[in-house]
Amino acid sequence: MLDLRPTSRTLAIITGASAGIGAATAKAFLERDDTVIAVARRPCPHTKAISIATDLTSNESIDALIQQITSQIDVKTRICLVHNAAKMNKDSVGACTDDDLRAVLDTNIIGINRLNQALLPYMDAGSSIVYVGSTLAEKAVPGSFSYVISKHAQLGMMRATCQDLMGSGIHTAMVCPGFTDTEMLRTHLGEDTEVLNTIGAMNSFSRLVQPEEIASGILFCHDNPAINGSVFHLNLGQKES
């Protein structure tokens, strides 16, 4: 069984925990002696985390993950479920096939729904569900059609989650990072230093947000149920276009 003694205050289940925001969040929970299950295709770089290899586009892989987690929990537990994993394509309204859109939604929406429904029965009062959204949950930019759709849907999912869990003692929030220095951003934009500097200059600090800054926001949301149903922006003050 997982070590869920009082010294381990929270069981943090973090998707996309092999790099970037997910890995930084795993480290932040571990530093307070919480138990961390890191869900990703690749292992979490922090060896104290329990890494479970999972493909969130595969129902079979998600079912195996759920079985591994729930078989280790014999009582309701204070859980922080962090939906961080995301798929981001370069596409547009005129160039996004049904299959490509479906693949993004499988990771960014359907996988989240499956995990929520499977894990909610094990979540005690004081638990939280934290969605890692994006500034693109409330606006759009060209060339990220399916990602924008999915993040807008995640925002609606978070708000609906809040309403459906009223009275349960479980709270939810959406953390919306600005342009954050992650593997996903660099893959999407390329490693062109000039482009990255231009993107970084789009906020009042003229730099990219760091994954550790987002991780601290995720912990804050988990620890503060007053944030329930809220959107928490962490973007260094983006300039209005």
Rosetta silent file (secondary structure, phi, psi, omega in degrees, C-alpha in Angstrom):
SEQUENCE: MLDLRPTSRTLAIITGASAGIGAATAKAFLERDDTVIAVARRPCPHTKAISIATDLTSNESIDALIQQITSQIDVKTRICLVHNAAKMNKDSVGACTDDDLRAVLDTNIIGINRLNQALLPYMDAGSSIVYVGSTLAEKAVPGSFSYVISKHAQLGMMRATCQDLMGSGIHTAMVCPGFTDTEMLRTHLGEDTEVLNTIGAMNSFSRLVQPEEIASGILFCHDNPAINGSVFHLNLGQKES
SCORE:     score description
SCORE:     0.000 S_00000001
   1 L     0.000  152.817  176.742    0.000    0.000    0.000 S_00000001
   2 L   -65.957  149.660  177.612    1.053    3.624   -0.539 S_00000001
   3 L   -78.423   98.345 -177.740    2.518    5.448    2.440 S_00000001
   4 L  -118.888   34.060  176.207   -0.415    7.650    3.408 S_00000001
   5 L   -66.712  165.846 -178.099    0.419    8.163    7.076 S_00000001
   6 L   -53.727  -28.737  179.451   -0.275   11.600    8.601 S_00000001
   7 L   -67.958  -20.423  176.514    3.286   12.707    7.782 S_00000001
   8 L  -101.535   93.678 -165.532    2.354   12.319    4.130 S_00000001
   9 L   -69.602  -32.545 -173.215   -0.304   15.014    3.956 S_00000001
  10 L  -140.150  143.185  166.584   -1.396   14.618    0.353 S_00000001
  11 E   -97.321  108.497  179.234   -1.332   12.040   -2.400 S_00000001
  12 E   -94.836  122.054  176.956   -0.521   14.103   -5.497 S_00000001
  13 E  -110.976  112.668 -168.838   -1.398   12.441   -8.799 S_00000001
  14 E  -122.840  119.308  176.040    0.176   14.508  -11.571 S_00000001
  15 E   -86.096  153.534 -178.328   -0.182   13.843  -15.283 S_00000001
  16 L    64.485   38.817 -171.413    2.549   14.928  -17.663 S_00000001
  17 L   -94.014   13.934 -178.247    5.033   14.740  -14.796 S_00000001
  18 L   -86.213  -15.322 -176.835    8.114   13.767  -16.821 S_00000001
  19 L  -162.250  172.237  170.947    9.161   17.352  -17.652 S_00000001
  20 H    57.625 -136.211 -176.295    8.238   21.034  -17.442 S_00000001
  21 H   -61.057  -41.349 -178.909    5.374   22.085  -15.200 S_00000001
  22 H   -61.899  -45.573  179.247    4.501   18.510  -14.238 S_00000001
  23 H   -66.176  -40.017  178.135    8.025   17.664  -13.085 S_00000001
  24 H   -64.148  -36.973  179.014    8.310   20.966  -11.206 S_00000001
  25 H   -69.449  -40.878  176.039    4.989   20.260   -9.481 S_00000001
  26 H   -57.959  -45.566  179.697    6.104   16.755   -8.510 S_00000001
  27 H   -61.650  -42.143 -178.509    9.246   18.241   -6.951 S_00000001
  28 H   -63.312  -41.228  177.647    7.234   20.867   -5.044 S_00000001
  29 H   -68.519  -41.435 -179.877    4.950   18.224   -3.489 S_00000001
  30 H   -62.051  -35.567 -178.647    7.880   15.939   -2.685 S_00000001
  31 L   -66.681  -17.120  174.245    9.686   18.766   -0.909 S_00000001
  32 L  -104.889   19.244  175.521    6.820   18.899    1.597 S_00000001
  33 L    66.490   28.057  171.504    6.949   15.127    2.127 S_00000001
  34 L   -83.667  162.074  175.513    3.809   14.402    0.159 S_00000001
  35 E   -91.154  133.193 -175.724    3.428   11.200   -1.850 S_00000001
  36 E  -122.795  126.859  167.929    3.592   11.734   -5.613 S_00000001
  37 E  -105.378  116.809 -176.838    2.355    9.509   -8.419 S_00000001
  38 E   -99.831  118.125 -175.225    3.868   10.788  -11.661 S_00000001
  39 E  -108.183  117.982  179.801    1.846    9.870  -14.739 S_00000001
  40 E  -172.467  167.943  174.878    3.553   10.160  -18.127 S_00000001
  41 L   -66.625  -36.246 -178.732    5.020    8.146  -20.964 S_00000001
  42 L  -106.249  158.170  179.647    8.510    8.789  -19.549 S_00000001
  43 L   -66.946  151.439  172.077    9.651    8.526  -15.909 S_00000001
  44 L   -68.757  139.503 -179.913    9.604   11.566  -13.643 S_00000001
  45 L   -68.845  -14.148 -179.129   13.147   12.895  -13.113 S_00000001
  46 L   -95.049  110.158 -167.652   12.558   12.975   -9.356 S_00000001
  47 L   -68.524  -18.328  177.283   13.233    9.446   -8.155 S_00000001
  48 L   -74.612  -15.374  175.809   11.148    9.736   -4.983 S_00000001
  49 L   -76.047  150.086  174.867    8.044   10.012   -7.161 S_00000001
  50 E   -91.298  104.885 -176.917    6.212    6.825   -8.118 S_00000001
  51 E   -87.682  129.569  175.970    6.320    6.884  -11.915 S_00000001
  52 E  -122.939  112.425 -179.142    3.594    5.012  -13.783 S_00000001
  53 E   -66.182  123.822 -174.474    4.067    4.855  -17.549 S_00000001
  54 L  -145.571  137.932  171.945    0.767    5.841  -19.153 S_00000001
  55 L  -105.973  106.457 -174.510   -0.480    6.809  -22.601 S_00000001
  56 L   -72.889   -2.125  173.139   -3.433    9.122  -21.965 S_00000001
  57 L   -92.307   -3.959 -175.940   -4.696    8.586  -25.513 S_00000001
  58 L  -112.366  122.115  177.167   -5.214    4.865  -24.804 S_00000001
  59 H   -60.685  -39.510 -179.153   -8.219    3.602  -22.858 S_00000001
  60 H   -64.090  -41.001 -179.982   -6.325    0.419  -22.005 S_00000001
  61 H   -67.601  -40.964  177.970   -3.370    2.375  -20.640 S_00000001
  62 H   -65.058  -41.660  178.467   -5.630    4.639  -18.565 S_00000001
  63 H   -60.948  -40.271  178.714   -7.503    1.614  -17.196 S_00000001
  64 H   -65.427  -40.010  176.387   -4.197    0.020  -16.159 S_00000001
  65 H   -59.819  -49.937 -178.038   -3.168    3.265  -14.443 S_00000001
  66 H   -59.911  -41.419 -179.917   -6.445    3.481  -12.547 S_00000001
  67 H   -63.938  -41.328  179.033   -6.152   -0.144  -11.447 S_00000001
  68 H   -63.102  -42.172 -178.029   -2.600    0.419  -10.179 S_00000001
  69 H   -71.033  -51.682 -172.979   -3.604    3.505   -8.196 S_00000001
  70 H   -68.973  -25.004  177.828   -6.884    2.296   -6.738 S_00000001
  71 L   -70.376  -15.245 -178.671   -5.437   -1.075   -5.728 S_00000001
  72 L  -100.996   -0.689 -177.998   -3.084    0.842   -3.407 S_00000001
  73 L  -116.910  114.905 -178.578   -5.743    2.965   -1.684 S_00000001
  74 L  -107.548   -2.286  175.558   -7.876    1.247    0.930 S_00000001
  75 L  -140.341  160.533  174.207   -9.380    4.360    2.524 S_00000001
  76 L   -61.455  140.679 -168.495  -10.541    7.753    1.286 S_00000001
  77 E  -133.881  149.548  173.855   -7.491    9.933    0.951 S_00000001
  78 L   -75.167  107.649 -174.260   -6.608   13.616    0.627 S_00000001
  79 E  -116.162  140.378  165.316   -5.706   13.711   -3.055 S_00000001
  80 E  -113.056  109.541  179.312   -4.551   16.496   -5.334 S_00000001
  81 E   -96.266  110.874 -175.801   -5.300   15.410   -8.895 S_00000001
  82 E  -105.498  111.668  178.630   -3.331   17.654  -11.254 S_00000001
  83 E   -88.911   88.427 -175.657   -4.412   17.526  -14.899 S_00000001
  84 L  -106.758  -30.882 -177.415   -1.247   18.834  -16.506 S_00000001
  85 L   -59.151  140.926 -179.584   -0.635   16.577  -19.519 S_00000001
  86 L  -155.210  150.512  174.886   -1.620   18.171  -22.816 S_00000001
  87 L  -111.893  131.959 -177.699   -1.249   17.678  -26.529 S_00000001
  88 L  -130.683  117.102  178.291   -0.592   20.761  -28.678 S_00000001
  89 L  -105.513  155.052  166.986   -0.628   20.664  -32.486 S_00000001
  90 L   -88.838  108.923 -178.591    0.158   23.323  -35.037 S_00000001
  91 E  -154.756  177.728 -178.400   -3.147   23.524  -36.905 S_00000001
  92 E  -148.920  171.167 -178.202   -5.899   25.877  -38.025 S_00000001
  93 L   -59.863  -29.499  179.963   -9.617   25.925  -38.705 S_00000001
  94 L   -93.294   -2.434 -176.514   -8.915   25.088  -42.354 S_00000001
  95 E  -145.681   66.246  175.970   -6.320   22.420  -41.631 S_00000001
  96 L  -148.311  106.132 -177.775   -7.355   20.173  -38.763 S_00000001
  97 L   -71.583  161.276  176.588   -8.702   16.734  -39.604 S_00000001
  98 H   -57.477  -42.014 -178.675  -11.343   15.028  -37.481 S_00000001
  99 H   -64.965  -40.423  179.324   -8.778   12.434  -36.416 S_00000001
 100 H   -66.667  -41.012  177.544   -6.252   15.087  -35.377 S_00000001
 101 H   -63.872  -42.871  179.910   -8.884   16.998  -33.398 S_00000001
 102 H   -61.673  -38.592 -179.775  -10.037   13.775  -31.766 S_00000001
 103 H   -64.507  -39.619  177.207   -6.465   12.922  -30.724 S_00000001
 104 H   -66.642  -44.109 -179.407   -6.061   16.281  -28.981 S_00000001
 105 H   -67.465  -31.529  177.366   -9.421   15.952  -27.236 S_00000001
 106 H   -59.267  -43.616  179.999   -8.586   12.383  -26.144 S_00000001
 107 H   -78.583  -46.897 -168.611   -5.625   13.677  -24.139 S_00000001
 108 H   -84.742  -16.035 -178.108   -6.854   17.118  -23.129 S_00000001
 109 H  -131.150  -57.286 -172.851  -10.494   16.278  -22.315 S_00000001
 110 H   -64.967  -44.191  178.444  -11.504   12.597  -22.470 S_00000001
 111 H   -59.817  -39.743  177.376   -8.542   11.325  -20.460 S_00000001
 112 H   -61.221  -45.214 -179.146   -9.273   13.914  -17.775 S_00000001
 113 H   -60.827  -42.199 -179.312  -12.899   12.807  -17.591 S_00000001
 114 H   -64.683  -43.034  179.624  -11.925    9.151  -17.189 S_00000001
 115 H   -66.117  -42.963  177.813   -9.473    9.939  -14.373 S_00000001
 116 H   -55.759  -51.330 -174.797  -11.962   12.173  -12.572 S_00000001
 117 H   -65.887  -34.069 -178.688  -14.695    9.550  -12.589 S_00000001
 118 H   -75.665  -34.733 -171.540  -12.355    6.752  -11.498 S_00000001
 119 H   -97.283  -20.242 -179.034  -10.621    8.640   -8.682 S_00000001
 120 H   -54.641  -39.579  179.691  -13.411   10.763   -7.189 S_00000001
 121 H   -62.263  -16.738 -178.569  -14.716    7.867   -5.030 S_00000001
 122 H  -100.652    0.481 -174.371  -11.287    7.743   -3.329 S_00000001
 123 E   -94.683  120.464 -179.685  -10.992   11.492   -2.691 S_00000001
 124 L   -85.798  168.098  172.674  -11.628   12.632    0.866 S_00000001
 125 L   -54.626  139.942 -174.288  -12.660   16.120    1.994 S_00000001
 126 L    96.478   -7.408  176.447   -9.715   18.453    1.503 S_00000001
 127 L   -76.805  165.840  178.727   -8.918   16.944   -1.879 S_00000001
 128 E  -146.220  155.447  170.923   -8.639   19.037   -5.006 S_00000001
 129 E  -121.238  114.993 -177.337   -8.744   18.752   -8.776 S_00000001
 130 E  -112.856  118.766  177.594   -6.430   21.268  -10.418 S_00000001
 131 E   -92.733  127.631  174.067   -6.624   21.798  -14.165 S_00000001
 132 E   -92.392  101.621 -176.361   -3.523   23.248  -15.805 S_00000001
 133 L   -91.780 -128.069 -176.491   -5.057   25.412  -18.483 S_00000001
 134 L  -175.741  160.118  168.986   -3.519   28.244  -20.450 S_00000001
 135 H   -58.168  -23.011 -179.842   -4.133   31.859  -21.313 S_00000001
 136 H   -78.905    5.523  169.228   -5.622   30.187  -24.410 S_00000001
 137 H   -77.758  -15.955 -176.805   -8.485   28.910  -22.258 S_00000001
 138 L  -127.903   -0.359  175.781   -9.947   32.418  -22.510 S_00000001
 139 L  -149.938 -174.444 -179.359   -8.570   33.757  -25.777 S_00000001
 140 L  -141.298  154.744  171.162   -7.128   32.472  -29.056 S_00000001
 141 L  -131.519  158.908  178.154   -4.077   32.867  -31.269 S_00000001
 142 L   -69.202  151.151  172.168   -3.604   31.664  -34.841 S_00000001
 143 L    83.620   11.413  179.488   -2.097   28.265  -35.501 S_00000001
 144 E  -137.613   42.682 -169.877   -3.287   26.457  -32.351 S_00000001
 145 H   -53.592  -57.710 -174.426   -6.850   25.599  -33.335 S_00000001
 146 H   -69.197  -34.656  178.941   -7.351   22.226  -31.591 S_00000001
 147 H   -66.029  -44.528  178.468   -5.400   23.248  -28.494 S_00000001
 148 H   -60.137  -44.991  178.005   -7.477   26.417  -28.055 S_00000001
 149 H   -57.559  -47.196 -175.447  -10.679   24.403  -28.388 S_00000001
 150 H   -66.538  -37.979 -179.247   -9.514   21.882  -25.791 S_00000001
 151 H   -72.425  -34.646  172.217   -8.418   24.507  -23.263 S_00000001
 152 H   -62.268  -39.583  178.941  -11.725   26.370  -23.584 S_00000001
 153 H   -66.924  -38.055  177.234  -13.436   23.021  -22.938 S_00000001
 154 H   -61.465  -37.888  178.444  -11.224   22.393  -19.899 S_00000001
 155 H   -62.093  -44.790  176.322  -12.316   25.710  -18.431 S_00000001
 156 H   -63.178  -37.628  178.537  -15.954   24.676  -18.763 S_00000001
 157 H   -63.867  -42.227  179.216  -15.109   21.286  -17.276 S_00000001
 158 H   -61.897  -45.794 -178.314  -13.464   22.920  -14.245 S_00000001
 159 H   -66.654  -37.594  177.104  -16.470   25.151  -13.608 S_00000001
 160 H   -68.629  -37.208  175.806  -18.892   22.243  -14.029 S_00000001
 161 H   -57.593  -46.398  179.088  -16.718   20.145  -11.698 S_00000001
 162 H   -56.583  -47.454 -177.033  -17.033   22.841   -9.032 S_00000001
 163 H   -66.686  -41.021 -176.944  -20.810   22.898   -9.278 S_00000001
 164 H   -71.598  -22.846 -177.457  -21.207   19.115   -9.290 S_00000001
 165 L  -100.185   13.013  177.940  -18.969   18.658   -6.222 S_00000001
 166 L   -54.127  129.505  177.528  -20.743   21.221   -4.041 S_00000001
 167 L    87.669   -4.573 -176.960  -20.866   19.957   -0.452 S_00000001
 168 L   -86.787  -16.452 -173.868  -18.288   17.214   -0.997 S_00000001
 169 L    83.209    2.630  177.688  -15.354   19.079    0.538 S_00000001
 170 L  -103.059  130.379 -178.968  -13.466   18.679   -2.746 S_00000001
 171 E  -116.672  165.518 -176.169  -12.500   21.880   -4.517 S_00000001
 172 E  -143.088  157.343  178.629  -11.250   22.666   -8.003 S_00000001
 173 E  -158.931  163.320  172.374   -9.443   25.411   -9.868 S_00000001
 174 E  -120.526  120.893  172.834   -7.772   26.143  -13.173 S_00000001
 175 E   -89.963  125.082 -177.713   -4.218   27.454  -13.212 S_00000001
 176 E  -113.267   95.824  177.874   -3.609   29.367  -16.453 S_00000001
 177 E   -70.261  149.967  165.244    0.092   29.769  -17.227 S_00000001
 178 L   -80.448 -158.367  179.935    1.363   32.356  -19.618 S_00000001
 179 L   -67.294  111.038 -172.724    4.176   31.463  -22.014 S_00000001
 180 E  -112.018  140.965 -175.743    6.205   29.055  -19.877 S_00000001
 181 L   -75.081   83.482 -178.281    9.679   27.742  -20.633 S_00000001
 182 L  -125.862  166.338  176.242    8.760   24.109  -21.228 S_00000001
 183 H   -58.965  -40.441 -178.495    9.600   21.368  -23.664 S_00000001
 184 H   -63.822  -43.080  179.523    6.118   21.679  -25.181 S_00000001
 185 H   -63.688  -44.973 -177.706    6.507   25.411  -25.847 S_00000001
 186 H   -67.318  -33.505  175.617    9.948   24.960  -27.389 S_00000001
 187 H   -66.696  -40.507 -177.321    8.672   22.100  -29.557 S_00000001
 188 H   -70.451  -40.739 -174.754    5.743   24.226  -30.707 S_00000001
 189 H   -97.289  -16.108 -173.657    7.761   27.383  -31.391 S_00000001
 190 L    87.514  171.174 -176.928   11.131   25.856  -32.197 S_00000001
 191 L   -94.385   22.288  179.425   14.450   26.674  -30.555 S_00000001
 192 L   -69.837  112.715 -176.334   14.816   30.021  -32.314 S_00000001
 193 H   -59.343  -38.097 -179.390   16.200   32.318  -29.607 S_00000001
 194 H   -64.050  -42.215  178.547   14.804   35.422  -31.283 S_00000001
 195 H   -64.540  -45.344 -179.824   11.290   33.970  -31.353 S_00000001
 196 H   -62.932  -39.180  177.697   11.513   32.869  -27.712 S_00000001
 197 H   -66.326  -36.934  178.104   12.781   36.302  -26.661 S_00000001
 198 H   -64.778  -43.460  177.898    9.931   37.952  -28.565 S_00000001
 199 H   -63.395  -44.031  179.938    7.404   35.732  -26.814 S_00000001
 200 H   -62.044  -29.623 -178.610    9.055   36.420  -23.454 S_00000001
 201 L   -75.690   -1.037 -176.231    8.820   40.155  -24.070 S_00000001
 202 L   -85.606   14.378  173.879    5.013   39.926  -24.193 S_00000001
 203 E  -135.579  174.026 -170.863    4.714   40.419  -20.424 S_00000001
 204 L   -72.737  -10.201  177.671    5.783   43.071  -17.948 S_00000001
 205 L  -105.064   -2.831  175.950    8.920   41.135  -16.872 S_00000001
 206 L    54.198   46.382  175.849   10.139   40.449  -20.436 S_00000001
 207 L  -156.800  164.935  173.696   10.870   36.777  -19.851 S_00000001
 208 L   -74.053  147.610  171.892    9.242   33.376  -20.045 S_00000001
 209 E   -67.292  144.916  178.295    7.428   32.084  -16.967 S_00000001
 210 L   -95.371  144.826 -179.454    9.376   29.332  -15.208 S_00000001
 211 H   -54.168  -35.395 -179.248    7.780   25.917  -14.486 S_00000001
 212 H   -63.860  -29.727  178.178    8.556   26.314  -10.774 S_00000001
 213 H   -69.634  -37.016  176.915    6.391   29.434  -10.663 S_00000001
 214 H   -70.106  -40.226  179.193    3.427   27.490  -12.011 S_00000001
 215 H   -58.272  -41.547  179.578    4.104   24.648   -9.574 S_00000001
 216 H   -64.149  -34.195  177.017    3.892   27.056   -6.636 S_00000001
 217 H   -68.482  -36.932  178.053    0.515   28.236   -7.941 S_00000001
 218 H   -64.418  -44.619  176.728   -0.763   24.672   -8.179 S_00000001
 219 H   -60.784  -41.505  179.639    0.201   24.024   -4.553 S_00000001
 220 H   -61.049  -43.563  178.921   -1.479   27.261   -3.527 S_00000001
 221 H   -63.252  -41.304  178.956   -4.709   26.232   -5.254 S_00000001
 222 H   -63.143  -40.396 -174.831   -4.640   22.822   -3.592 S_00000001
 223 H   -79.087  -10.216 -172.954   -4.069   24.309   -0.142 S_00000001
 224 L  -127.449   91.474 -178.878   -6.768   26.986   -0.461 S_00000001
 225 H   -64.761  -12.866  176.198  -10.338   25.768   -1.056 S_00000001
 226 H   -63.228  -19.314  179.931  -11.530   29.384   -1.201 S_00000001
 227 H   -77.239   -3.101 -173.258  -10.235   29.348   -4.795 S_00000001
 228 L   -45.131  124.377  177.905  -12.936   26.786   -5.665 S_00000001
 229 L    79.813    9.379 -172.962  -14.238   27.222   -9.213 S_00000001
 230 E  -102.958  158.394  172.662  -11.761   29.987   -9.963 S_00000001
 231 E  -102.515  128.617 -174.271   -9.272   30.714  -12.713 S_00000001
 232 E  -116.822  104.579 -175.401   -5.801   31.543  -11.385 S_00000001
 233 E   -85.430  132.399  178.539   -3.654   33.418  -13.917 S_00000001
 234 E  -132.720   81.242 -171.365    0.138   33.082  -13.715 S_00000001
 235 L  -134.269   12.367 -179.858    1.468   34.988  -16.707 S_00000001
 236 L    62.175   18.807  179.048    3.727   37.795  -15.376 S_00000001
 237 L    77.141   72.757 -178.352    1.165   40.328  -16.545 S_00000001
 238 E   -63.719  140.505  177.623    0.718   39.792  -20.264 S_00000001
 239 L   -71.420  139.657  177.611    0.586   42.902  -22.391 S_00000001
 240 L   -73.322  135.397 -179.413   -2.778   43.588  -24.000 S_00000001
 241 L   -82.177    0.000    0.000   -2.624   43.232  -27.765 S_00000001
